[in-house]
């Protein structure tokens, strides 16, 4: 939510023969319990991608890190800024927004999850931000300022570029799209709340069918679907207060707080298992990546620098 924040205060398939069935089942149990807690595949623990300002030249670059704070790796290296990374469902690619476009605006890029293979997907004279892969990996949703009326709207594009489609069309701004696990819906932040504030909405992945999720006098933004598709994590900001993480049912009921402290906590991203949420905690002079249980508790720090780390996205592997 770089653009909005700067303007706002930002998957066992198993076949066995009848003979030896019990032994096979026993082996399956052992294998299942031996998997890492945050992994989709054996031996490939899920990583968190994020934007860190501790690059040598002082700008934001894309990094990946293990949830326990180890294995940090820098993926991009530019003289400008790279933000808002999101893993592809396969875990092989990362999409992000970068300021290193020829005309100086933000555009959407992809890069190999291990670095290299950079490709530019959008090319406008305005800003494209907050990209998010569809569960199939075939499309990418993002918010772009190149709408006819000059505001930010939600678009999708082919994962390799091309096939651009506009999904929302308002006189205000729509930001931060997040696909549902089914790929049929997209949650996003809209400035067209009844009282002029930011609220969370859901729309069909092909456009239309808009439904509000939150509705209050404070600002709600940065939505992220839980892996089971039943809840959405988001950031809430009350004027005169701080930012905190909440979860809510997709129909707008069952709102629950996740964080509650004097720091700004924002930009939540569910782990693949749905058992934890990564987010940014900002104490004012520094911001770091943390994880926490969706019901609150079990808070753990992931990054620890003298500079700022933002935009966490918990990948599938």
DORO-907198 format. One line per field, with one value per atom (N, C-alpha, C): residue number from 1; residue in three letters; y, z, x. Coordinates in steps of 0.001 Angstrom, whole numbers. Each point is the difference from the previous one (the first is absolute). Example, Ala and Ser with C-alpha at 12.3 -4.5 7.8 and 13.67 -1.06 7.14 Angstrom:
BEGIN
resi = (1,1,1,2,2,2)
resn = (ALA,ALA,ALA,SER,SER,SER)
py = (-5690,1190,1200,1050,1190,1090)
pz = (7800,0,0,-720,60,730)
px = (13190,-890,900,-350,820,-770)
***
This chain:
BEGIN
resi = (1,1,1,2,2,2,3,3,3,4,4,4,5,5,5,6,6,6,7,7,7,8,8,8,9,9,9,10,10,10,11,11,11,12,12,12,13,13,13,14,14,14,15,15,15,16,16,16,17,17,17,18,18,18,19,19,19,20,20,20,21,21,21,22,22,22,23,23,23,24,24,24,25,25,25,26,26,26,27,27,27,28,28,28,29,29,29,30,30,30,31,31,31,32,32,32,33,33,33,34,34,34,35,35,35,36,36,36,37,37,37,38,38,38,39,39,39,40,40,40,41,41,41,42,42,42,43,43,43,44,44,44,45,45,45,46,46,46,47,47,47,48,48,48,49,49,49,50,50,50,51,51,51,52,52,52,53,53,53,54,54,54,55,55,55,56,56,56,57,57,57,58,58,58,59,59,59,60,60,60,61,61,61,62,62,62,63,63,63,64,64,64,65,65,65,66,66,66,67,67,67,68,68,68,69,69,69,70,70,70,71,71,71,72,72,72,73,73,73,74,74,74,75,75,75,76,76,76,77,77,77,78,78,78,79,79,79,80,80,80,81,81,81,82,82,82,83,83,83,84,84,84,85,85,85,86,86,86,87,87,87,88,88,88,89,89,89,90,90,90,91,91,91,92,92,92,93,93,93,94,94,94,95,95,95,96,96,96,97,97,97,98,98,98,99,99,99,100,100,100,101,101,101,102,102,102,103,103,103,104,104,104,105,105,105,106,106,106,107,107,107,108,108,108,109,109,109,110,110,110,111,111,111,112,112,112,113,113,113,114,114,114,115,115,115,116,116,116,117,117,117,118,118,118,119,119,119,120,120,120,121,121,121,122,122,122,123,123,123,124,124,124,125,125,125,126,126,126,127,127,127,128,128,128,129,129,129,130,130,130,131,131,131,132,132,132,133,133,133,134,134,134,135,135,135,136,136,136,137,137,137,138,138,138,139,139,139,140,140,140,141,141,141,142,142,142,143,143,143,144,144,144,145,145,145,146,146,146,147,147,147,148,148,148,149,149,149,150,150,150,151,151,151,152,152,152,153,153,153,154,154,154,155,155,155,156,156,156,157,157,157,158,158,158,159,159,159,160,160,160,161,161,161,162,162,162,163,163,163,164,164,164,165,165,165,166,166,166,167,167,167,168,168,168,169,169,169,170,170,170,171,171,171,172,172,172,173,173,173,174,174,174,175,175,175,176,176,176,177,177,177,178,178,178,179,179,179,180,180,180,181,181,181,182,182,182,183,183,183,184,184,184,185,185,185,186,186,186,187,187,187,188,188,188,189,189,189,190,190,190,191,191,191,192,192,192,193,193,193,194,194,194,195,195,195,196,196,196,197,197,197,198,198,198,199,199,199,200,200,200,201,201,201,202,202,202,203,203,203,204,204,204,205,205,205,206,206,206,207,207,207,208,208,208,209,209,209,210,210,210,211,211,211,212,212,212,213,213,213,214,214,214,215,215,215,216,216,216,217,217,217,218,218,218,219,219,219,220,220,220,221,221,221,222,222,222,223,223,223,224,224,224,225,225,225,226,226,226,227,227,227,228,228,228,229,229,229,230,230,230,231,231,231,232,232,232,233,233,233,234,234,234,235,235,235,236,236,236,237,237,237,238,238,238,239,239,239,240,240,240,241,241,241,242,242,242,243,243,243,244,244,244,245,245,245,246,246,246,247,247,247,248,248,248,249,249,249,250,250,250,251,251,251,252,252,252,253,253,253,254,254,254,255,255,255,256,256,256,257,257,257,258,258,258,259,259,259,260,260,260,261,261,261,262,262,262,263,263,263,264,264,264,265,265,265,266,266,266,267,267,267,268,268,268,269,269,269,270,270,270,271,271,271,272,272,272,273,273,273,274,274,274,275,275,275,276,276,276,277,277,277,278,278,278,279,279,279,280,280,280,281,281,281,282,282,282,283,283,283,284,284,284,285,285,285,286,286,286,287,287,287,288,288,288,289,289,289,290,290,290,291,291,291,292,292,292,293,293,293,294,294,294,295,295,295,296,296,296,297,297,297,298,298,298,299,299,299,300,300,300,301,301,301,302,302,302,303,303,303,304,304,304,305,305,305,306,306,306,307,307,307,308,308,308,309,309,309,310,310,310,311,311,311,312,312,312,313,313,313,314,314,314,315,315,315,316,316,316,317,317,317)
resn = (UNK,UNK,UNK,UNK,UNK,UNK,UNK,UNK,UNK,UNK,UNK,UNK,UNK,UNK,UNK,UNK,UNK,UNK,UNK,UNK,UNK,UNK,UNK,UNK,UNK,UNK,UNK,UNK,UNK,UNK,UNK,UNK,UNK,UNK,UNK,UNK,UNK,UNK,UNK,UNK,UNK,UNK,UNK,UNK,UNK,UNK,UNK,UNK,UNK,UNK,UNK,UNK,UNK,UNK,UNK,UNK,UNK,UNK,UNK,UNK,UNK,UNK,UNK,UNK,UNK,UNK,UNK,UNK,UNK,UNK,UNK,UNK,UNK,UNK,UNK,UNK,UNK,UNK,UNK,UNK,UNK,UNK,UNK,UNK,UNK,UNK,UNK,UNK,UNK,UNK,UNK,UNK,UNK,UNK,UNK,UNK,UNK,UNK,UNK,UNK,UNK,UNK,UNK,UNK,UNK,UNK,UNK,UNK,UNK,UNK,UNK,UNK,UNK,UNK,UNK,UNK,UNK,UNK,UNK,UNK,UNK,UNK,UNK,UNK,UNK,UNK,UNK,UNK,UNK,UNK,UNK,UNK,UNK,UNK,UNK,UNK,UNK,UNK,UNK,UNK,UNK,UNK,UNK,UNK,UNK,UNK,UNK,UNK,UNK,UNK,UNK,UNK,UNK,UNK,UNK,UNK,UNK,UNK,UNK,UNK,UNK,UNK,UNK,UNK,UNK,UNK,UNK,UNK,UNK,UNK,UNK,UNK,UNK,UNK,UNK,UNK,UNK,UNK,UNK,UNK,UNK,UNK,UNK,UNK,UNK,UNK,UNK,UNK,UNK,UNK,UNK,UNK,UNK,UNK,UNK,UNK,UNK,UNK,UNK,UNK,UNK,UNK,UNK,UNK,UNK,UNK,UNK,UNK,UNK,UNK,UNK,UNK,UNK,UNK,UNK,UNK,UNK,UNK,UNK,UNK,UNK,UNK,UNK,UNK,UNK,UNK,UNK,UNK,UNK,UNK,UNK,UNK,UNK,UNK,UNK,UNK,UNK,UNK,UNK,UNK,UNK,UNK,UNK,UNK,UNK,UNK,UNK,UNK,UNK,UNK,UNK,UNK,UNK,UNK,UNK,UNK,UNK,UNK,UNK,UNK,UNK,UNK,UNK,UNK,UNK,UNK,UNK,UNK,UNK,UNK,UNK,UNK,UNK,UNK,UNK,UNK,UNK,UNK,UNK,UNK,UNK,UNK,UNK,UNK,UNK,UNK,UNK,UNK,UNK,UNK,UNK,UNK,UNK,UNK,UNK,UNK,UNK,UNK,UNK,UNK,UNK,UNK,UNK,UNK,UNK,UNK,UNK,UNK,UNK,UNK,UNK,UNK,UNK,UNK,UNK,UNK,UNK,UNK,UNK,UNK,UNK,UNK,UNK,UNK,UNK,UNK,UNK,UNK,UNK,UNK,UNK,UNK,UNK,UNK,UNK,UNK,UNK,UNK,UNK,UNK,UNK,UNK,UNK,UNK,UNK,UNK,UNK,UNK,UNK,UNK,UNK,UNK,UNK,UNK,UNK,UNK,UNK,UNK,UNK,UNK,UNK,UNK,UNK,UNK,UNK,UNK,UNK,UNK,UNK,UNK,UNK,UNK,UNK,UNK,UNK,UNK,UNK,UNK,UNK,UNK,UNK,UNK,UNK,UNK,UNK,UNK,UNK,UNK,UNK,UNK,UNK,UNK,UNK,UNK,UNK,UNK,UNK,UNK,UNK,UNK,UNK,UNK,UNK,UNK,UNK,UNK,UNK,UNK,UNK,UNK,UNK,UNK,UNK,UNK,UNK,UNK,UNK,UNK,UNK,UNK,UNK,UNK,UNK,UNK,UNK,UNK,UNK,UNK,UNK,UNK,UNK,UNK,UNK,UNK,UNK,UNK,UNK,UNK,UNK,UNK,UNK,UNK,UNK,UNK,UNK,UNK,UNK,UNK,UNK,UNK,UNK,UNK,UNK,UNK,UNK,UNK,UNK,UNK,UNK,UNK,UNK,UNK,UNK,UNK,UNK,UNK,UNK,UNK,UNK,UNK,UNK,UNK,UNK,UNK,UNK,UNK,UNK,UNK,UNK,UNK,UNK,UNK,UNK,UNK,UNK,UNK,UNK,UNK,UNK,UNK,UNK,UNK,UNK,UNK,UNK,UNK,UNK,UNK,UNK,UNK,UNK,UNK,UNK,UNK,UNK,UNK,UNK,UNK,UNK,UNK,UNK,UNK,UNK,UNK,UNK,UNK,UNK,UNK,UNK,UNK,UNK,UNK,UNK,UNK,UNK,UNK,UNK,UNK,UNK,UNK,UNK,UNK,UNK,UNK,UNK,UNK,UNK,UNK,UNK,UNK,UNK,UNK,UNK,UNK,UNK,UNK,UNK,UNK,UNK,UNK,UNK,UNK,UNK,UNK,UNK,UNK,UNK,UNK,UNK,UNK,UNK,UNK,UNK,UNK,UNK,UNK,UNK,UNK,UNK,UNK,UNK,UNK,UNK,UNK,UNK,UNK,UNK,UNK,UNK,UNK,UNK,UNK,UNK,UNK,UNK,UNK,UNK,UNK,UNK,UNK,UNK,UNK,UNK,UNK,UNK,UNK,UNK,UNK,UNK,UNK,UNK,UNK,UNK,UNK,UNK,UNK,UNK,UNK,UNK,UNK,UNK,UNK,UNK,UNK,UNK,UNK,UNK,UNK,UNK,UNK,UNK,UNK,UNK,UNK,UNK,UNK,UNK,UNK,UNK,UNK,UNK,UNK,UNK,UNK,UNK,UNK,UNK,UNK,UNK,UNK,UNK,UNK,UNK,UNK,UNK,UNK,UNK,UNK,UNK,UNK,UNK,UNK,UNK,UNK,UNK,UNK,UNK,UNK,UNK,UNK,UNK,UNK,UNK,UNK,UNK,UNK,UNK,UNK,UNK,UNK,UNK,UNK,UNK,UNK,UNK,UNK,UNK,UNK,UNK,UNK,UNK,UNK,UNK,UNK,UNK,UNK,UNK,UNK,UNK,UNK,UNK,UNK,UNK,UNK,UNK,UNK,UNK,UNK,UNK,UNK,UNK,UNK,UNK,UNK,UNK,UNK,UNK,UNK,UNK,UNK,UNK,UNK,UNK,UNK,UNK,UNK,UNK,UNK,UNK,UNK,UNK,UNK,UNK,UNK,UNK,UNK,UNK,UNK,UNK,UNK,UNK,UNK,UNK,UNK,UNK,UNK,UNK,UNK,UNK,UNK,UNK,UNK,UNK,UNK,UNK,UNK,UNK,UNK,UNK,UNK,UNK,UNK,UNK,UNK,UNK,UNK,UNK,UNK,UNK,UNK,UNK,UNK,UNK,UNK,UNK,UNK,UNK,UNK,UNK,UNK,UNK,UNK,UNK,UNK,UNK,UNK,UNK,UNK,UNK,UNK,UNK,UNK,UNK,UNK,UNK,UNK,UNK,UNK,UNK,UNK,UNK,UNK,UNK,UNK,UNK,UNK,UNK,UNK,UNK,UNK,UNK,UNK,UNK,UNK,UNK,UNK,UNK,UNK,UNK,UNK,UNK,UNK,UNK,UNK,UNK,UNK,UNK,UNK,UNK,UNK,UNK,UNK,UNK,UNK,UNK,UNK,UNK,UNK,UNK,UNK,UNK,UNK,UNK,UNK,UNK,UNK,UNK,UNK,UNK,UNK,UNK,UNK,UNK,UNK,UNK,UNK,UNK,UNK,UNK,UNK,UNK,UNK,UNK,UNK,UNK,UNK,UNK,UNK,UNK,UNK,UNK,UNK,UNK,UNK,UNK,UNK,UNK,UNK,UNK,UNK,UNK,UNK,UNK,UNK,UNK,UNK,UNK,UNK,UNK,UNK,UNK,UNK,UNK,UNK,UNK,UNK,UNK,UNK,UNK,UNK,UNK,UNK,UNK,UNK,UNK,UNK,UNK,UNK,UNK,UNK,UNK,UNK,UNK,UNK,UNK,UNK,UNK,UNK,UNK,UNK,UNK,UNK,UNK,UNK,UNK,UNK,UNK,UNK,UNK,UNK,UNK,UNK,UNK,UNK,UNK,UNK,UNK,UNK,UNK,UNK,UNK,UNK,UNK,UNK,UNK,UNK,UNK,UNK,UNK,UNK,UNK,UNK,UNK,UNK,UNK,UNK,UNK,UNK,UNK,UNK,UNK)
py = (-1200,1200,1243,-31,1135,1269,-84,1201,563,-833,476,447,-702,365,1333,278,1276,1144,-259,1041,-21,-1076,-152,63,-152,89,-938,-3133,-1331,-1689,-27698,-1460,-1239,-6178,-1075,-951,233,-983,-1286,-1133,-1259,-1167,-955,-1214,-1189,-997,-1180,-1212,-1172,-1269,-519,-981,-526,-636,-723,-632,1067,-90,945,1348,112,1284,650,-776,582,597,-718,516,1302,39,1224,1168,-252,1064,500,-932,419,874,-372,809,1387,47,1294,922,-523,805,581,-830,464,1125,-185,1013,1310,-104,1223,772,-658,697,477,-471,426,1280,509,1184,1252,984,1272,636,772,593,982,735,1000,-422,-1147,-465,-650,191,-697,-1272,-59,-1137,-381,-1306,-441,696,493,579,1388,596,1333,928,447,867,1326,483,1236,1186,913,1197,1230,1059,1278,946,563,1047,1349,988,1321,1047,1253,1113,541,69,473,1216,937,1224,-87,-1177,-145,-375,326,-196,960,-343,865,1441,231,1372,695,-642,650,-39,-572,-91,-1341,-170,-1271,-1008,-1233,-1110,-1205,-992,-1203,-1044,-548,-1044,-1182,-1158,-1140,-450,-613,-416,-1159,-858,-1067,595,-603,539,82,-797,64,1064,764,1082,-364,-1243,-410,-13,-251,-167,1231,1181,1240,108,425,152,1224,811,1160,-400,366,-390,1126,1213,1118,952,783,956,1137,1060,1150,1280,1076,1294,698,-625,574,-880,-372,-789,-1118,-1135,-1149,-355,-275,-161,-1137,-310,-784,-1339,-839,-1299,-973,-913,-1060,-1242,-1134,-1257,-498,-693,-759,-1261,-636,-1216,-1119,-82,-1032,320,1246,432,298,-77,187,1451,804,1388,933,1219,1057,1183,510,1206,1162,1184,1156,1274,1125,1296,674,612,626,1406,877,1386,179,-1095,118,-70,390,98,1141,-67,1041,1421,171,1355,347,-847,328,-345,-570,-376,-1444,-486,-1387,-896,-1115,-986,-1386,-974,-1360,-838,-721,-862,-1390,-980,-1312,-319,-876,-432,-1435,-764,-1352,86,-974,40,-96,-480,-33,1155,907,1138,-207,1066,-64,-195,135,-199,1092,1221,1113,298,244,320,1068,1026,1058,-381,100,-389,1182,1087,1177,1128,923,1119,1171,859,1158,1238,1124,1242,301,-924,175,-1181,-153,-1013,-1256,-1167,-1307,-642,-444,-459,-1199,-564,-1040,-1213,-639,-1157,-1243,-889,-1233,-1062,-1178,-1104,-638,-455,-857,-1384,-807,-1340,-901,227,-783,436,1189,550,623,42,490,1500,595,1417,696,1288,833,1179,236,1169,1091,1252,1129,1241,1060,1270,944,665,893,1361,1025,1376,451,-918,396,-141,44,-7,1297,-15,1208,1237,-193,1168,339,-702,351,-575,-709,-593,-1422,-653,-1363,-995,-976,-1036,-1371,-1068,-1359,-560,-566,-610,-1424,-814,-1262,-35,-808,-133,-1432,-482,-1322,-21,-1146,-92,257,-160,308,1350,770,1292,-82,1096,41,-433,164,-408,824,1278,874,167,-51,168,846,1008,845,-601,-159,-622,993,1064,989,1317,828,1298,941,763,917,1384,973,1354,248,-1010,126,-953,-807,-875,-1400,-1003,-1401,-528,-763,-388,-1441,-536,-1186,-1243,-464,-1188,-1269,-905,-1293,-1069,-979,-1082,-925,-497,-1061,-1302,-988,-1281,-717,219,-619,700,1219,796,666,-165,543,1417,418,1307,759,1293,856,956,36,998,1192,1191,1175,1128,1039,1199,1041,582,1038,1276,1107,1307,456,-773,426,-499,-37,-323,1038,-359,925,1339,4,1265,480,-443,514,-659,-1027,-670,-1219,-716,-1210,-1215,-858,-1216,-1176,-1225,-1214,-455,-302,-486,-1309,-742,-1200,179,-447,81,-1320,-333,-1180,177,-1095,87,505,-107,538,1356,555,1281,-181,983,-39,-721,47,-684,611,1298,670,-122,-359,-136,600,781,520,-1069,23,-900,782,1146,858,1235,591,1206,703,977,740,1370,792,1362,110,-1129,11,-552,-59,-470,-1466,-805,-1417,-231,-673,-169,-1173,-271,-1110,-1360,-421,-1294,-1172,-1134,-1235,-1178,-833,-1164,-1063,-627,-1196,-1141,-970,-1108,-791,-38,-722,862,1256,888,515,-312,366,1350,448,1253,853,1275,953,742,76,827,1380,1036,1349,931,1217,1037,979,394,1017,1191,1192,1214,935,406,956,1326,1068,1310,320,396,292,-1214,-1158,-1236,-604,-1301,-668,-1058,-630,-1051,-1350,-824,-1336,-994,-1296,-1068,-638,-219,-698,-1094,-955,-931,90,-373,105,-1068,-455,-925,734,-760,640,651,-381,642,1212,349,1183,-249,-1228,-308,-559,-171,-659,737,1317,793,-291,-268,-332,739,562,636,-1041,298,-854,667,1266,750,1083,428,1083,548,1047,616,1436,686,1414,232,-1065,130,-98,439,-199,-1396,-811,-1351,-40,-413,101,-988,-53,-816,-1494,-643,-1418,-918,-1158,-1029,-1362,-799,-1336,-936,-904,-1102,-1006,-867,-988,-922,-284,-863,740,1322,807,101,-559,-25,1251,794,1223,1100,1212,1163,794,339,917,1423,956,1383,925,1289,1014,613,138,742,1203,1167,1253,762,148,717,1477,458,1413,250,-459,197,-1204,-1112,-1233,-848,-778,-962,-1347,-1056,-1351,-947,-1172,-1039,-912,-269,-889,-1029,-1062,-937,-187,-423,-145,-1017,-600,-896,819,-523,772,414,-766,384,897,415,786,-917,481,-799,-654,-462,-670,913,1272,992,-286,1,-273,994,500,941,-754,451,-648,801,1280,833,900,451,855,854,1193,910,1388,862,1383,822,-614,689,-604,241,-418,-1214,-959,-1158,37,-109,148,-1031,15,-769,-1509,-672,-1444,-790,-1072,-927,-1407,-844,-1344,-938,-498,-820,-1426,-735,-1367,-1013,379,-915,768)
pz = (0,0,0,-699,9,-461,-1139,-530,973,492,906,1323,531,1295,-50,-1089,-101,-42,-566,-60,1197,733,1089,1397,582,1351,167,-2476,-1122,425,-4146,-833,471,568,-273,-830,-1142,-881,213,381,334,-585,-724,-523,580,574,593,-407,-120,-266,1300,-102,1202,919,-589,824,553,1283,627,279,50,184,1325,1100,1317,59,-590,21,-774,-1135,-798,736,689,766,1100,676,1058,-529,-1186,-596,-358,-503,-349,1209,1141,1208,390,-70,349,-923,-1317,-961,236,216,206,1210,1092,1211,-59,-994,-110,-796,-639,-830,852,-535,696,167,1047,308,-1072,-591,-984,-1369,-528,-1289,-799,-1302,-887,-545,-62,-541,924,85,896,-310,1028,-150,-590,-249,-571,894,1102,902,-664,293,-606,444,-935,290,-21,565,-21,-900,-981,-810,590,-115,545,-662,251,-467,1169,-165,1072,-418,921,-302,392,418,408,-1154,-1235,-1156,82,-628,101,-414,-988,-451,696,998,826,-510,-1190,-507,388,-303,273,-1090,404,-910,469,-881,322,612,1134,714,251,271,538,1275,884,1290,537,796,668,1137,338,1084,1345,168,1247,-23,-1095,-93,-689,-394,-692,-1504,-711,-1441,-786,509,-707,-1320,-1050,-1317,-708,-565,-772,-1452,-575,-1369,-1006,363,-933,469,-932,335,-1010,363,-879,738,-732,625,410,-258,386,1059,-143,1042,-575,682,-339,1228,-204,1104,-269,1017,-124,-716,440,-652,319,-931,212,-753,706,-626,-977,-1055,-858,743,-377,699,-16,-1059,-73,873,408,775,-838,-1332,-867,-431,95,-426,1114,-59,879,-884,210,-685,976,-508,881,-803,680,-667,176,-1074,33,-560,586,-462,-1118,-410,-995,-1421,-200,-1345,-740,-1332,-757,287,281,234,1472,871,1416,828,-598,762,460,753,465,-1052,-310,-930,634,-604,511,-686,799,-492,612,-642,619,14,923,141,506,-308,554,1513,697,1462,580,-784,449,-518,-738,-593,-1482,-760,-1433,-773,-1328,-867,93,288,156,-1303,112,-1153,361,-846,224,-635,761,-486,-423,722,-353,-447,-765,-496,-257,989,-86,438,-124,497,1413,593,1364,849,1200,938,13,-7,177,1230,938,1299,517,1090,796,-824,-720,-812,837,-517,687,-1033,91,-918,276,-1073,154,437,639,442,-1139,-1207,-1152,-484,404,-460,-1378,-591,-1367,-98,1062,-21,1206,-129,1087,146,1200,288,577,-247,548,-40,655,-138,-852,-928,-926,-51,-142,-71,-1415,-958,-1375,-401,980,-303,-728,-813,-761,857,1241,846,897,-171,708,1377,506,1317,-121,1123,10,-77,-904,-171,22,131,17,-1419,-384,-1309,177,-1053,-79,-1325,-33,-1169,-53,-1198,-94,753,583,799,-815,-1309,-861,-667,354,-617,-1038,-250,-972,592,-764,439,1124,49,1089,36,1207,177,1231,-123,1123,709,1328,780,742,506,739,-757,298,-661,917,791,967,-189,637,-61,1104,824,1070,-288,950,-225,547,-722,429,-23,1037,198,520,-45,755,-215,-1239,-270,557,477,533,-475,-784,-501,1121,-115,890,-405,915,-333,-1177,-197,-1126,-1321,80,-1191,-555,656,-511,487,1079,585,196,100,343,1092,1096,1037,-283,332,-229,934,21,784,-890,461,-776,786,-640,636,-11,-616,-137,1129,1227,1150,160,641,122,613,947,615,-468,-1184,-589,481,822,518,-858,392,-688,567,-862,417,-864,488,-731,-795,-1260,-887,-659,-508,-800,-1344,-1053,-1350,-707,-1007,-806,-727,-194,-621,-1434,-629,-1336,-19,1212,123,376,636,410,1319,501,1245,1231,19,1123,1286,1086,1312,1062,942,1087,1052,586,1097,1304,10,1185,-244,1087,-106,1342,135,1249,-302,1010,-195,17,146,-37,-1343,-209,-1261,94,-969,-97,-1352,1,-1239,110,-1091,-101,270,-758,249,-492,683,-434,406,-974,268,795,950,655,-1010,148,-967,-160,1041,-130,-625,-257,-660,855,1308,855,690,150,689,-799,333,-607,1118,-70,919,-633,828,-526,1091,-393,913,291,1257,387,617,-418,557,466,1243,565,176,-501,113,1458,228,1349,717,-632,591,-863,121,-774,-901,-827,-897,700,-165,580,-1039,205,-894,537,-891,308,-1034,340,-986,46,-1103,-118,-965,178,-955,-1310,-1096,-1297,-159,856,-44,919,636,852,1468,393,1407,685,1316,766,32,88,44,1274,-143,1143,-81,1116,-3,45,-658,23,811,-240,755,823,1047,840,813,-484,695,-469,499,-313,-1292,-641,-1272,-1148,-1171,-1198,-540,-108,-544,-1245,-1125,-1256,-1041,-1144,-1150,305,415,364,-1211,171,-1033,671,-321,584,-457,896,-380,-822,-773,-811,817,1237,861,631,-12,651,1502,533,1446,538,-893,438,-1026,411,-866,109,-1131,-24,-126,592,-69,331,-158,344,1341,862,1236,-41,190,-151,1314,574,1268,-197,-1259,-267,-702,557,-625,-811,138,-660,-207,-1063,-204,-332,579,-182,-339,-532,-314,1214,374,1105,-483,773,-227,1300,-142,1151,-347,994,-223,-392,-879,-435,1128,1089,1144,966,-348,902,809,488,800,-851,659,-682,-917,348,-842,-103,-1223,-240,-1007,278,-911,-1066,-1251,-1118,-432,-267,-396,1149,-44,1063,-592,-448,-621,604,-372,438,-959,-1090,-994,-78,-1088,-94,-898,463,-771,-62,-1198,-200,-1009,-273,-1076,55,1118,46,-794,-638,-690,241,657,377,-1186,-624,-1192,279,-1058,124,217,-282,246,30)
px = (833,-833,862,1143,894,-702,-685,-636,-1017,-902,-1034,578,994,554,713,709,686,-1002,-1157,-1008,-933,16,-978,606,932,734,1088,-560,230,-117,-1924,-337,683,-1454,1034,-687,609,-625,749,-704,687,-776,689,-650,722,-747,613,-801,689,-664,-583,-939,-634,1021,969,1029,926,255,936,-624,-1326,-666,353,7,268,1389,961,1375,87,-709,46,-624,-1119,-643,910,667,922,1107,517,1044,-515,-1244,-577,-89,-420,-113,1345,1037,1340,431,-254,404,-731,-1341,-767,479,263,415,1431,737,1396,150,-1095,118,191,735,118,-1375,-168,-1305,-443,917,-352,528,-450,497,-1106,32,-905,633,1303,707,1147,335,1068,1322,641,1334,18,-1179,-40,-812,562,-758,-357,-1179,-483,850,240,764,-894,495,-683,778,-663,607,-400,879,-308,880,-307,809,804,1307,872,797,142,738,1470,446,1386,909,-425,864,1179,1134,1190,-238,-898,-215,-1167,-574,-1010,-1412,-242,-1368,-606,-1273,-659,326,345,232,-810,-153,-756,929,-426,727,-929,607,-747,703,-770,545,-836,624,-734,-817,-1130,-817,709,1079,756,1087,72,974,1295,184,1218,-183,1092,-46,-373,312,-329,753,-707,623,-564,880,-415,-214,-1155,-335,177,-332,129,1088,522,1052,-62,-693,-171,357,42,275,-1286,-1131,-1289,-644,-1263,-657,-841,-10,-839,-828,-1293,-928,-986,-797,-1229,166,936,198,-1125,-281,-977,471,50,409,-1061,464,-902,-426,-1119,-433,1037,794,1037,1199,96,1161,1218,-114,1156,204,-1032,80,-463,436,-489,-373,-1195,-425,130,333,194,-172,-66,-26,1349,476,1315,-26,784,104,1009,641,1058,-532,-1256,-553,692,64,713,-463,-1324,-502,-106,524,73,-1207,-1039,-1185,122,-983,-22,-630,645,-528,74,-689,-29,1075,772,1079,-137,617,188,1479,380,1388,-16,1031,98,114,-592,3,1400,949,1383,818,-651,679,236,93,220,-1290,115,-1154,-1043,417,-927,-746,-1322,-823,-1012,-125,-971,-1325,-1117,-1316,-859,59,-795,917,-534,795,-942,-137,-875,753,-646,590,-460,-789,-482,462,-564,483,-859,653,-623,624,-848,493,-770,506,-662,-443,919,-368,-263,-861,-372,-330,646,-268,-1363,-648,-1175,466,-857,399,481,-491,453,1376,418,1269,-69,-1200,-127,-266,-540,-310,612,161,501,-959,-466,-820,886,-367,759,-867,439,-699,827,-686,682,-650,808,-493,-319,57,-246,-1465,-903,-1424,-365,-1064,-370,-196,-498,-243,1183,1110,1223,152,-1020,121,549,211,524,-1148,104,-1010,682,-815,524,14,1139,184,536,-143,731,751,1037,856,513,332,611,1318,335,1226,1259,-92,1133,-105,-1040,-250,-1098,-670,-1081,-1326,-1071,-1326,-552,326,-428,-1514,-582,-1436,-279,-851,-381,-1201,82,-1058,-877,558,-776,-9,-998,-105,-765,736,-585,596,-568,542,1018,238,993,1160,411,1148,-213,491,-19,1431,367,1394,106,1211,420,-855,-120,-813,635,-839,435,-970,497,-849,-449,-1235,-464,679,109,636,-657,-1290,-692,294,497,246,-1236,-1146,-1251,-290,648,-253,1317,-113,1132,-451,729,-224,905,-474,833,-421,792,-278,-656,-1102,-671,-160,229,-189,-1451,-880,-1383,-889,538,-828,-1099,-1118,-1131,379,944,394,1359,417,1227,1263,-108,1183,336,1040,427,-718,-521,-678,475,-236,335,-1216,220,-1048,436,-998,242,-676,673,-528,265,-787,286,1334,718,1322,-53,-1173,-162,-672,-270,-678,-1462,-578,-1397,-193,-1241,-340,629,186,660,-797,698,-617,910,-548,830,270,1173,365,33,637,32,-861,-466,-812,31,866,133,576,192,480,1515,704,1461,472,1287,563,407,-422,349,664,1138,761,956,728,952,-643,-1016,-640,844,-104,652,-876,-367,-835,750,-699,514,21,922,86,-1291,-845,-1266,-1105,288,-939,-1126,-1,-1119,170,1231,245,971,23,919,713,1302,781,166,13,137,537,290,479,-1122,-122,-963,736,-405,587,-1107,100,-942,729,-574,632,317,1222,448,544,-75,514,1086,189,1024,-629,800,-454,71,-1033,-36,-521,326,-428,-1273,-956,-1243,-241,-864,-540,-1512,-632,-1439,-503,-1214,-597,-267,-19,-180,-1372,-957,-1317,-91,1119,41,-250,-270,-234,1240,-101,1065,1320,-40,1239,783,1308,846,1335,475,1319,1114,1092,1190,1107,244,999,-672,670,-515,1158,628,1134,150,988,186,768,501,688,-997,411,-811,251,-1030,77,-879,578,-737,523,-695,377,93,-1120,39,82,658,96,-33,-1024,-136,1122,422,890,-793,660,-720,-888,386,-809,-1163,65,-1020,172,1095,194,700,577,667,-241,266,-105,1294,592,1130,-532,698,-448,1158,-203,985,-356,976,-179,932,-551,732,-25,1174,97,305,46,238,1305,1110,1298,442,-671,386,-1248,-23,-1077,609,-555,505,-1135,376,-972,-149,-1240,-332,-1010,-183,-1101,-762,-1263,-873,-1086,-601,-1122,-1236,-859,-1170,-937,16,-814,729,1220,839,891,1091,923,1068,1054,1102,780,91,673,1496,523,1420,570,1190,651,787,-103,687,1221,-158,1132,428,1239,527,1114,-354,952,-150,922,-90,-853,-443,-797,-1395,-700,-1392,-190,-796,-429,-1528,-544,-1435,-512,-1291,-637,256,-231,247,-1023,440,-893,515,-820,411,-244,1068,-101,-424,-307,-494,1111,1250,1123,1304)
***
